[in-house]
């Protein structure tokens, strides 16, 4: 294949680019707000929408893109579907990884699916949790990457560095190509500060953004040549995949045969077709709390506050609260992150250490749960918050979205008492169906078949009191469920 500029995919009216959005990461570096059960891609850290929603909206506004393929895992499938629906992004294909195998197998499987569109389809791989400003610089970088990809190159976006950051890998650019991209001379793992400063001074190094654009066919050919086991597993997993409601489930046995390897190690550091697109764009991977601070709208004292916070006589700090009102006075370079059930306080300039702290918390059985779940857990129908726990009882706040209903279920070890706080509840109890308004209640005996629905147009909120010998979430026998969880 020769390096000649290709035709822009948007110029002939065809949607040649299939975006592949990677949304399976568990995101521990933004603890305690980000947890395994609800990581940063599903959080609104830069505006009213979550980072995943911002990504989907950015793609939907560019006519060169086809409907996205979103690669995620079982745990996040309903979150992905709900968030896409909330911002009106239709016809997404949600691909479920049965096991975590890093980026190379995920991208290979998505490329196999995209290749069904046509022989020359382009794939744009992008993380779901980055902040990107769409401006002329971004559009130009995308045009260059598209031209390079149409010329048979595997294009990666190199972010123009503005500081000797040690949290990114670097790409050294080589000779220029007709498309406007450059040959890749080498990839550099995360360097120390002195090495990063030396590389930036040369003007030929870029941050590795983790975004790629290529022909699906070219990428798969390189996979077959360089990592045949990844290539074989991807094809087999797609060929044996099953459709489950709106989800495309890759075959578990086939996908598990792939090694766990990043796309950089598997392909881009080995191929002779890699090209880097210099991208002087407004971009952040939001990989640490100081990155969130840098990306936010700060006050005249360089402070960024979100949620219920009051800041006094301080500067250069980040304070976020999910629930309680937090007051910070007379401190500089401070990060205070208050979730419903945990608070982190540390130097903002040392925010990279949060990942190490999370490892300590995970290693201790007493604190392991703090890294995995929030006090509030989300479900496809709404969710619940833990209010009070005691011996043989617990109190929860349930919230059910308009038009949604829980599964038809029963419990062997507990009884439940529901009090409607807001909205209208429709309750199936045994053979009876009852309607409850605000301040009305109902008792669900142990072992009784029941179902809760919200027939109204506003959020339904209830207080649930559980009593019994075992109160775990796994004491649920689902008889019927519109979300396929029986």
C-alpha positions in Angstrom: 0.0 0.0 0.0 1.3 3.5 -0.8 1.2 6.6 1.3 -1.1 8.8 -0.8 -3.7 11.1 0.6 -7.1 9.4 0.6 -10.4 10.9 -0.1 -12.1 12.4 3.0 -14.9 10.1 4.1 -17.4 12.9 4.6 -16.9 14.5 1.1 -19.0 11.9 -0.8 -21.8 11.6 1.7 -20.8 8.1 2.9 -20.3 7.4 6.5 -17.1 5.6 6.3 -16.0 5.7 9.9 -17.3 3.3 12.6 -16.4 4.7 16.0 -15.3 2.1 18.6 -15.8 3.4 22.1 -14.0 1.6 24.9 -16.1 1.7 28.0 -15.1 -1.2 30.2 -12.5 0.4 32.4 -12.9 0.3 36.2 -11.3 3.6 37.0 -9.6 3.6 40.4 -7.5 6.8 40.1 -10.5 9.0 40.8 -11.4 7.3 44.0 -13.6 7.8 46.1 -16.0 9.3 43.5 -15.2 6.6 40.9 -15.6 3.0 42.0 -15.6 -0.3 40.2 -19.4 -0.4 40.1 -19.6 3.1 38.6 -16.3 4.3 37.2 -15.4 7.7 35.8 -16.8 7.2 32.3 -20.3 7.2 33.7 -19.7 10.3 35.9 -20.4 14.0 35.0 -16.9 15.4 35.8 -16.8 18.2 33.2 -20.4 19.3 32.7 -24.0 18.1 32.9 -23.3 14.9 30.9 -21.2 11.9 31.8 -17.9 11.5 30.0 -19.4 8.6 28.0 -22.3 10.8 27.0 -20.0 13.6 26.0 -18.1 11.1 23.8 -21.3 9.9 22.1 -22.6 13.4 21.6 -19.3 14.4 20.0 -19.5 11.5 17.5 -23.2 12.1 16.7 -22.5 15.7 15.6 -20.0 14.7 13.0 -21.6 13.4 9.7 -18.7 11.2 8.8 -19.5 8.8 11.6 -21.7 5.7 11.5 -23.4 4.4 14.7 -20.9 3.6 17.4 -19.8 0.2 18.6 -19.4 0.4 22.4 -17.3 -2.2 24.0 -18.0 -2.8 27.7 -18.5 -5.6 30.1 -21.5 -7.3 31.8 -21.4 -5.1 34.9 -21.9 -1.9 32.9 -24.2 -3.0 30.1 -27.4 -1.3 31.4 -25.5 1.9 32.4 -24.2 2.2 28.8 -27.6 1.6 27.3 -29.3 4.0 29.7 -26.8 6.8 29.2 -26.9 6.5 25.4 -30.7 6.6 25.5 -30.7 9.7 27.8 -28.8 11.8 25.3 -30.7 10.5 22.3 -27.9 8.5 20.7 -29.7 5.7 18.9 -28.7 2.4 17.1 -25.5 1.9 19.1 -24.1 -1.6 19.2 -23.2 -2.6 22.7 -20.6 -5.4 22.7 -20.0 -7.3 25.9 -16.6 -8.7 26.8 -17.1 -11.9 28.7 -13.7 -11.5 30.4 -11.2 -8.6 30.6 -8.4 -9.0 28.0 -7.1 -5.5 27.7 -7.4 -3.3 24.6 -6.0 -5.4 21.7 -8.6 -8.2 21.8 -11.5 -5.7 22.4 -10.4 -3.6 19.4 -9.9 -6.7 17.2 -13.4 -8.0 18.0 -14.9 -4.6 17.3 -12.9 -4.4 14.0 -14.3 -7.7 12.9 -17.8 -6.4 13.5 -17.1 -3.1 11.7 -15.6 -4.9 8.7 -19.1 -6.3 7.9 -20.0 -2.8 6.7 -17.6 -2.8 3.7 -14.1 -3.7 2.7 -12.8 -0.1 3.1 -14.6 0.8 6.4 -12.5 2.9 8.8 -12.5 2.4 12.5 -11.9 5.2 15.0 -11.0 3.8 18.4 -11.4 6.2 21.3 -11.7 5.8 25.1 -15.1 6.8 26.7 -13.5 8.8 29.6 -11.5 11.5 27.9 -12.3 15.2 27.6 -11.9 16.7 24.1 -12.8 20.1 22.9 -14.0 20.0 19.3 -12.4 22.9 17.5 -10.5 23.6 14.3 -7.4 21.9 15.6 -9.4 18.7 16.5 -11.1 18.6 13.1 -7.8 19.0 11.3 -6.2 16.2 13.3 -9.2 14.0 12.5 -8.9 14.8 8.8 -5.2 14.0 8.7 -5.8 10.7 10.6 -8.6 9.8 8.1 -6.3 10.5 5.1 -3.5 8.5 6.7 -5.9 5.6 7.4 -7.3 5.6 3.8 -3.7 5.4 2.6 -3.2 2.1 4.5 -1.7 3.5 7.7 -2.6 2.7 11.3 -2.9 6.2 12.7 -2.5 7.2 16.3 -3.2 10.6 17.7 -0.2 12.2 19.4 -1.1 15.0 21.8 1.3 18.0 21.7 2.8 18.1 25.2 2.8 21.2 27.3 4.6 19.9 30.3 7.0 17.0 31.1 4.2 14.7 32.3 5.2 11.3 33.7 1.8 9.7 33.6 1.7 9.3 29.8 3.6 7.2 27.3 5.3 9.1 24.5 5.6 8.7 20.7 8.6 9.9 18.8 7.6 11.2 15.3 9.7 10.4 12.3 9.6 11.5 8.7 6.4 13.4 7.4 3.9 11.5 5.2 1.8 13.0 2.3 -1.3 12.8 4.5 0.2 15.2 7.1 0.9 12.4 9.6 4.4 11.2 10.4 6.1 7.9 10.6 6.5 6.5 14.1 10.1 6.3 15.1 9.5 4.7 18.5 7.2 4.4 21.5 8.5 5.3 25.0 7.0 4.0 28.2 6.1 6.5 30.9 9.4 8.3 31.6 10.8 10.1 34.6 10.5 13.9 34.8 14.0 14.6 33.5 13.6 12.2 30.5 10.2 13.7 29.7 11.7 17.2 29.7 14.5 16.2 27.4 12.1 14.6 24.9 9.8 17.6 24.9 12.7 19.9 24.2 13.4 18.1 20.9 9.9 19.0 19.6 9.5 15.5 18.0 7.7 13.7 20.9 4.0 13.5 21.6 1.8 12.1 24.4 0.2 8.8 23.5 -3.5 9.5 23.6 -4.8 6.0 23.2 -6.9 7.0 20.2 -6.5 5.3 16.8 -7.9 5.5 13.3 -7.4 2.8 10.6 -9.0 0.6 8.0 -10.5 -2.4 9.8 -9.0 -4.7 7.1 -5.5 -3.3 7.5 -5.6 -3.6 11.3 -6.9 -7.2 11.2 -4.2 -8.1 8.7 -1.5 -6.8 11.1 -3.1 -8.6 14.0 -3.0 -11.8 12.0 0.7 -11.3 11.3 1.9 -10.0 14.6 -0.5 -11.5 17.2 -2.3 -14.4 15.5 -3.7 -15.7 18.7 -5.6 -12.4 19.3 -6.8 -12.4 15.7 -8.1 -16.0 15.9 -9.8 -15.4 19.2 -11.5 -12.2 18.0 -12.9 -13.8 14.9 -14.1 -16.9 16.7 -15.7 -14.8 19.5 -17.6 -12.7 17.0 -18.7 -15.7 14.9 -20.0 -17.5 18.0 -21.5 -14.4 19.6 -25.2 -14.2 20.5 -27.6 -11.3 20.6 -29.1 -10.7 24.0 -31.8 -8.0 23.9 -29.8 -4.9 22.8 -26.4 -6.5 23.7 -24.0 -8.4 21.5 -22.4 -11.1 23.7 -19.0 -12.3 22.5 -18.4 -16.0 23.0 -16.7 -16.5 26.4 -14.7 -19.6 25.6 -13.3 -18.2 22.3 -12.6 -14.7 23.7 -10.8 -16.2 26.8 -8.3 -17.8 24.5 -6.8 -14.4 23.6 -3.9 -13.2 25.7 -4.5 -10.1 27.8 -2.4 -7.5 25.9 -2.7 -3.8 25.0 -3.0 -2.7 21.4 0.2 -0.7 21.7 2.2 -3.8 22.7 0.4 -6.2 20.4 0.4 -4.1 17.2 1.5 -0.5 17.2 5.0 -1.0 18.6 5.7 -3.8 16.1 4.0 -2.8 12.9 5.7 -0.8 10.1 2.4 0.9 9.2 2.1 3.0 12.3 1.7 6.8 11.8 1.4 9.5 14.4 -0.9 12.5 13.8 0.4 15.6 15.7 -2.6 16.9 17.5 -2.3 20.3 19.3 -5.8 19.8 20.7 -7.5 20.6 24.0 -7.5 17.1 25.5 -7.3 15.4 28.8 -7.5 11.8 29.8 -8.8 12.9 33.3 -6.6 10.2 34.7 -6.1 11.9 38.1 -7.7 14.5 40.3 -5.2 17.1 39.3 -6.1 16.5 35.7 -9.8 17.1 36.6 -8.7 20.3 38.3 -6.8 21.5 35.3 -9.8 20.8 33.0 -12.4 22.5 35.1 -13.6 26.1 35.4 -11.6 27.5 38.4 -12.3 30.6 40.4 -10.0 33.6 40.7 -8.0 31.8 43.4 -7.5 28.7 41.1 -9.9 26.6 43.1 -12.4 24.2 41.6 -15.4 23.3 43.7 -18.2 21.0 42.7 -21.3 20.0 44.7 -22.1 21.4 48.2 -18.9 23.1 49.1 -17.7 26.4 50.7 -14.1 27.5 50.2 -12.4 30.2 52.2 -8.9 31.7 52.1 -7.5 28.9 49.9 -5.9 28.5 46.5 -5.0 26.0 43.9 -7.3 23.3 45.3 -10.0 20.9 44.3 -13.1 20.2 46.5 -15.9 17.9 45.4 -18.8 16.6 47.5 -21.5 14.2 46.3 -23.8 14.6 49.3 -22.7 16.4 52.4 -21.8 20.1 52.6 -18.0 20.4 52.9 -16.2 23.5 54.2 -12.5 24.0 53.7 -10.6 27.0 55.1 -7.1 28.3 54.8 -5.4 25.6 52.8 -3.6 25.5 49.5 -2.9 22.7 47.0 -5.5 20.5 48.6 -7.8 17.8 47.2 -10.9 17.0 49.2 -13.2 14.3 47.6 -16.2 13.4 49.6 -18.5 10.6 48.4 -21.5 9.3 50.3 -19.4 6.9 52.4 -15.7 7.9 52.1 -13.6 11.1 52.1 -10.1 11.5 50.6 -7.9 14.5 51.7 -4.4 15.0 50.2 -2.1 17.2 48.3 -3.6 18.0 44.9 0.0 18.0 43.5 0.4 14.4 44.8 -2.9 13.1 43.3 -1.2 10.4 41.3 -0.8 8.5 44.6 -4.5 7.8 44.8 -4.0 4.6 42.8 -1.6 3.3 45.5 -4.1 4.1 48.2 -6.8 2.2 46.4 -4.5 -0.9 46.3 -4.1 -0.7 50.1 -7.8 -0.4 50.6 -8.4 -3.4 48.3 -5.9 -5.5 50.2 -7.8 -5.0 53.5 -11.1 -7.0 53.8 -12.4 -4.2 56.1 -12.1 -1.6 53.4 -12.2 -3.6 50.1 -15.9 -2.8 49.5 -15.1 1.0 49.6 -13.2 0.5 46.3 -16.0 -1.4 44.6 -19.4 -0.1 45.4 -21.0 3.2 46.3 -23.6 3.7 49.1 -25.9 4.2 46.1 -26.2 1.4 43.6 -27.7 1.8 40.2 -29.9 -0.6 38.3 -31.6 -0.5 34.9 -34.8 0.4 36.6 -33.4 3.0 39.0 -31.4 2.1 42.1 -31.2 2.1 45.9 -29.2 3.8 48.6 -28.2 2.2 51.9 -29.6 4.2 54.8 -29.1 2.1 57.9 -27.8 -1.4 58.7 -28.3 -3.4 61.9 -28.6 -7.0 63.1 -31.4 -8.7 61.2 -32.6 -5.4 59.6 -31.6 -2.7 57.1 -33.2 0.4 55.7 -32.9 1.5 52.0 -34.1 4.3 49.8 -35.5 2.9 46.5 -35.9 5.0 43.4 -37.7 3.8 40.3 -37.7 5.7 37.0 -40.9 6.5 35.3 -42.3 3.6 33.2 -39.8 1.1 34.7 -40.4 -1.9 36.9 -38.4 -4.4 38.9 -38.4 -8.1 38.3 -41.1 -10.4 39.5 -39.3 -11.9 42.5 -39.4 -13.4 45.9 -37.0 -13.8 48.9 -36.4 -16.8 51.0 -34.8 -15.1 54.0 -36.4 -11.7 54.4 -39.6 -9.7 54.6 -40.0 -6.1 53.3 -42.0 -3.1 54.2 -42.4 -0.3 51.6 -43.5 3.3 52.3 -44.1 5.5 49.3 -42.4 8.9 49.8 -42.9 10.4 46.3 -44.8 9.3 43.2 -47.1 6.4 42.5 -46.3 2.8 43.1 -47.9 -0.2 41.4 -47.3 -3.3 43.5 -48.1 -6.9 42.4 -48.4 -9.0 45.6 -49.2 -12.6 44.9 -52.3 -12.5 42.6 -53.3 -9.0 43.6 -52.2 -5.7 42.0 -52.4 -2.6 44.2 -51.7 1.2 43.6 -50.0 3.1 46.4 -49.8 6.9 46.7 -47.5 9.1 48.8 -47.5 8.2 52.6 -49.1 4.8 51.9 -47.3 1.5 52.7 -47.4 -2.2 52.1 -45.9 -5.3 53.7 -44.2 -8.0 51.6 -44.1 -11.3 53.5 -41.1 -13.6 53.3 -41.5 -16.0 50.3 -44.3 -14.0 48.7 -44.1 -13.3 44.9 -44.0 -9.6 44.3 -43.1 -6.8 41.8 -42.7 -3.0 42.1 -43.5 -0.7 39.1 -43.6 3.0 38.5 -46.6 3.8 36.2 -46.3 7.5 36.7 -44.3 10.3 35.0 -42.1 11.3 37.9 -39.5 9.4 39.9 -40.9 7.0 42.4 -39.2 7.0 45.8 -39.8 4.6 48.6 -38.3 3.7 52.0 -37.7 0.0 52.3 -37.3 -1.8 55.6 -35.9 -5.3 55.3 -36.0 -7.8 58.2 -34.8 -11.4 58.3 -32.0 -13.8 58.9 -30.1 -13.0 55.7 -30.3 -9.6 53.9 -27.8 -10.1 51.1 -28.6 -8.9 47.5 -28.2 -12.5 46.3 -31.4 -13.6 48.2 -33.5 -12.9 45.1 -35.3 -15.5 43.0 -36.3 -13.7 39.8 -39.3 -15.3 38.0 -39.7 -12.8 35.2 -37.4 -9.9 34.3 -37.5 -7.5 31.3 -33.8 -7.0 31.5 -32.9 -10.7 31.0 -31.6 -11.3 34.6 -33.6 -14.5 35.4 
